[in-house]
Amino acid sequence: MDFELNEDQSMLKDSVDRLTADLYDFEKRKHYRQGPKGYSEEMWGRFAEQGLLLLPFSEDDGGLGLGGVETMIVMEALGRSLVVEPYFATVVLSGGLIRHAASAEQKAELIAAIGGGELTVAFAHSERLARHELAHVETKATAKGGGYVLTGEKSLVLHGDSAGKLIVSARMSGAARDRDGVALFLVDGNAPGVSRRGYATQDGLRAAEVSLDGVEAELMGPAGAALPLIERAVGEAIAALCGEAVGIMADAHKSTVEYLKVRSQFGQTIGSFQALQHRAAEMYVALEQARSMALYVTAMAVSDDEAERKAAVHAAKVQIGRSARLIGQQAIQLHGGVGVTDEYKVAHSFKRLTMIEMLFGDADHHLAKLAQGDGVLAA
């Protein structure tokens, strides 16, 4: 398999790298987080100007028609700068659901608004008792007139406190964990009956607890048969998260090695101590393992073989989780006391890596999933 970037991909990488390098240093990130939505609307507009918000949507739907590799390139750059804008929540996760489930009319409306930077979207799916099981949906959808009304509670809705639209999973029939009976619905974020409690997550981003009380909703996708589409979109989202994690880990490793070269103790730089060199080398090995798995899952995310695709997602999530924990812990320890301060970037990097490890199931959860079937086990 050829892992070299083609000319267009290299241009995209250079463009996004320049954008984040020029406008997203760590001090600016602190300022962006103080905005009313927890991110910079001006920066979100810059993403729109560069076409980044249209990247994964097909050309027929008004997008750029790019794929997983391009998404990974963007996510890796956003990871290096610890970007707090809702790119993952709107373009990657919700965007995947729109691509796979929305009607032509819904796509026309949503993609144009997203691409212009006018609309952010959040996926309201997780519930308190789900324990990472995507099939666990208790929120109820009831037919009423020519539409539906939703009643239930959703938890940890990424950027759900400020999203203009919510994509909500709800059950039309069956028990809480039945695979059949789940559907997707479009809901206006400020619709009557929608209650949102927003809060900052440990990694500096935003999330919300969402309550739905008889909320009018528009069906998006097949009635009662949306779970496979949710699984597909979440698998693609996990592949993108792997790319983001690689960007964060690469930056944490780089800053750690630089710190070892300048921090002096006992009359010499601590990077001259062989034991610390070994630890930095272990970080590099873990980084390259993570990078390999990110490339692997990105390539496999488009596979038509469902079992093969799911095995790749589980294996990648296991390796990314293990590498993130090792690199994050070593970066903190090798920086010493300064590594845990709020003023130092590496502490925030570790927080974001911890969140990525937990999103959609930690390493233990995905290792258990691999053990249930025939898949590639991460070393």
N, C-alpha and C positions, 0 to 999 in steps of 0.2 A: 504494500500500500504506500502511495506517495504522500508524505506528510509535509512536503514543501508547499508554501503558499504561492498561488498564481499571482499574476500582475495585479488584478483587480483586488484580490484579498490583501496583498501587500499595501496597496494604496489605501484601502479601508483602515488597516492597522495603523499606518502612519497618520492618517487623519484623526482617528480617535485618540491615539497617543498624544498628538499635539494638543487636541482640545482639552484633555484632562490635565496634561502637564502645564498648560498655560493658565487654566481657569480653576484648577481643583487641587491646590496644595492643601496641606492639613489645616492651616489656619483659616482658609476660606471655608473649608468643610464645617468647621465649628460655627462660623457665621451663618452658613446655609441652614444648619439645623435649627437656628433660632427663628426661622421664618414661620408664619402662621400655619403653614401646612407641614412643617418639619423638613422642608427642602426648598431649593431655590427655583422659583417659577421662571426666572430669567434663564437659568441653566437649562431648564426643561425646554424653553423656547429655542435654545442653541441646539439641543438634540433634534428638535423638529426641523430646524434650518438645514442641518446636515443630512436629513433623511433617515436618521437612526430609528425613528419611531415607526417607519414604514418597512424596515428591513425584512422581517420574516413573511410579510403578506405577499400573495401572488400578484403578478403584474395585472392580471385580469381583474383583480379586486382593488387596484389602485396602489399596490405596494411596489416594492423593489424586487420581489421574487428571489431573495437570497435564502440561504439555507443554514444548517446547523453550524458549519465551520465559521461562517461570518458572524453568527450569533455568539459563538465561543470567543471569537476575536474581540468583539465589543465587550462581552462580559468580563474577559480577562483584564482589559484596560480599566473598566469600571471598578473591578476588584482592587487593582493596584492603588487606586485613588480613594477607595472606600466611599464610593459615590452613594449618596442618600436619596437620590431621586427615585421615583417608583418605576424604573425601567423594567425590572424583573416582574413586578406585580402587574403592570399594564401591558407591556409589549410581549413579554415572554410567556407568562402563565395565562393571563386572560387572553392574550393574543392567540395562543395555541387553541384555546377553547373556541374562540371566534372563528379561526380558520377551519376547525374540524366540525363545528356544530351549527354555526349561524346560517341563516338563509341568505340568499343573494341580497335581499332588501336590507336585512340587518347588517350584513357586511358593508354595504355601501354607506350606510349611516355611520356605523361605528368606526370603520377604518379611516374614513376621511377626517373625522373629528379627532381621532387619536394621532394621526399623522400630522395634523396641523397644530398639535400641542394644546388643543382646546379641551380634551377629555382624558381623564384617567379612569381606569377600570380596575376593580378588585374582585377576586374570586372568593366568595363566601361559602366555604365547604366544610372546614374542620369543625367538629363538635367535641364537647368536653369529654365524652366517653369513648371517642373513636379509637384512641391509642394507635394512630397512624394508619388505620384500616380505611381505605378509600371507600369501601362499600358501606361503611357505617353512616347512615343518614336517617335522622329522626325527624327533621323538619318536614312538615306536611304541606302538600300541594292539593288544593281542592278546586274542582271545576266550579265556576260561577259565571252564569250568563255565557258569554262567548269567550271568556278568559279563565284565569286562575287566581286564587288568593293563596298566600303563603303564611304559615305560622310556625315559629320555631326560634331557636337560638344558634348563632354561629360564633365561633371563637377564633382568636388570632387571625383575623382577616387582614392580610398585609396591605398597608396603606388604605385600609377600609374607612378610616375616619374622614378622609377628604375626597374619596373617589366620587366622580360624578355618576357612574353607573356601577351596579353590583351584578355579577353573575352568580346566581344562587343555586345550589343543588338542593333538591327537595324530593321527597318520596311521594309517589302517586299511588303506590300499592306495596304490599308485602311488609315483612318484619324489618327491624333496624339494620340487619346486615345481609339481607337478600341482595343478590346481584341484579335481579330484575326489579323494575319499579321506580328507578331513579331517573329524574329529568333535570334539565338545566333551564333556568329562567332569568330573564333580564328584568332588573328592578332599578328604578331611579333612586339614587342615593338619598334624596330628600323626600321620597314619597311618603304620604300619610301611613302611619303604622310602622315606619322604620325608625329604630332608636339605635344610635351609635355612641359607644363610649370609647374614645380614642386614648391612646397612651403611647409613650416611648418604650421601645424594646431595648434590651441591654446593648444591642449593637449600634444604637443611635438612630435606627429607623423608626417607623411608626406602624401601629396596628390598631385594631378595634375589636371590641365585642359588639356583635350586631344582634338586635332583637327584632323579630318580624311578627307583627300582630295584625293578621288579616290584610296583608299587603297585596295590592293588585300587581300582577306580574305577567310578562309576555314569554310564552314558551320559546326556547331556543334549542333546536335540534329535535331528535326523536322523543316522543312521549314514552317515558318509562324504560328507555333503553340507552341512557346516556353514559352509563358507567364505563364501557370500553373507551369512549371518547375522552372521559376524564382521565382514565389511566394513561392513554396515549399522550395527552397534553401534559400530565404531571411527569411522565417519563422524559419528555423533551425538556421540561423545566428543570428536572434534576441534572440533565446533561449540561444545561446552561449554568446551573449553580456550580457544577464541577469546574467549568471554565473560570467563573468568578473566584472560586477558592484557589485555583492555581495562581491567578494574578495576585491575590493576597499573600499566599505562601511565598511566592517569588520575591515580593517586596519585603516581607518579614525576614527572609533569609539574607537578602542583600543588605538590609540595614544592620542585621546582626553581625555579618562579616565585617562591615565597615566599622562597627563599634569595637569589635575585637582588635582592629588595627590601630585604634587611637586611644583606647582606655588603658592607662598605665597602672601597674601595681608591682610592688617589690622592685622598682627601678626599671621595669620593662613592660612593653605592651602585652596585655593578657593573651593576644592572639599568638604569641610565641610559645605558649604552653601547649604541649602536645595533646593533653587531655581535652582541652577546649577545641583544638583543631579537629579532633575526632568527632566531637559533638556537632560541629559545623558541617563536617562531611556527612554525618548521619542525616542532618537536616536536608542536605542536597540530594541524597539518595531518595529520601521520602518525597521530596519535591518532584523528582523525575518519575517516580512511580505514579504519583498523582497525575502528572502531565500525560503520561502514557495512557492511563485509564480515562482521562478526560477526552483524549483523542479517540480512544476506542469506543466509548459510549456515544460520542458525537457521530461517529461513523455508523454505529449500529442503531441509533435512534430512528433512522429512516427505513429500517428493515421491515419487510412485509411479514416476516416470521415473528409472530407475537411472542412465543416462548423464548426465542433467541434474543429478542429486543428487551424483554423483561429481565432476563438473566444478566444482560450487559448493564442495565440500569442498577440492579441490585449489587453487582460486583463493583461497579464504579463507586457507588455510595459507600460501600464498605472501605475501599481503599482511600477515598477522599477523607472519610471520617478519621481513619487511623493516621494518615499523613498530617491532617490539620491539627490533630491533638499533639502529635510529636513535635511538629514545627512550632506551633504556638507555645507549648510549654518550654521548649528549649530557647526560643527567642526571649521569653520573659526571664528565664533563669540566667541566661548569658548576659542580659542587660543589667541584671542586678536590681536594686531597689527602684531605679528610674523606670524600669520596665512596667511597673504596675501603676504608674502615675497617670492621671487623666490627661496630662499635658503632653504625653508621649504617644506617638502613633502606634507603636507596636502593641500597646495595651488594647487599643481599639481594634487592631487587626485580629487579635486573639478572640475578642468578643464576637466579632463578625464570623470568624471561623467556627466558633462554638455554636452560633445560631445556624449556620449552614449545615453543620453536622446533625442538628436536631430536626431541621425542616424535612417533612415527609418521611421521617423515620431515621433513627440513628444507625450506626454500624451494626449493632446487635440485632435490630429489627430486620435489616436487609440481609444479614448473614443467615438469620432464621428462614427468611424467604428463599434464599439460595438452597438451604438444606432441604427444603420441601420439594424441590424439583431438580432437574438436571441442568446445572449451570456451571459456569466457570467460577471457581472459588478464588477470591483474592488471597495472595500469600500472606 
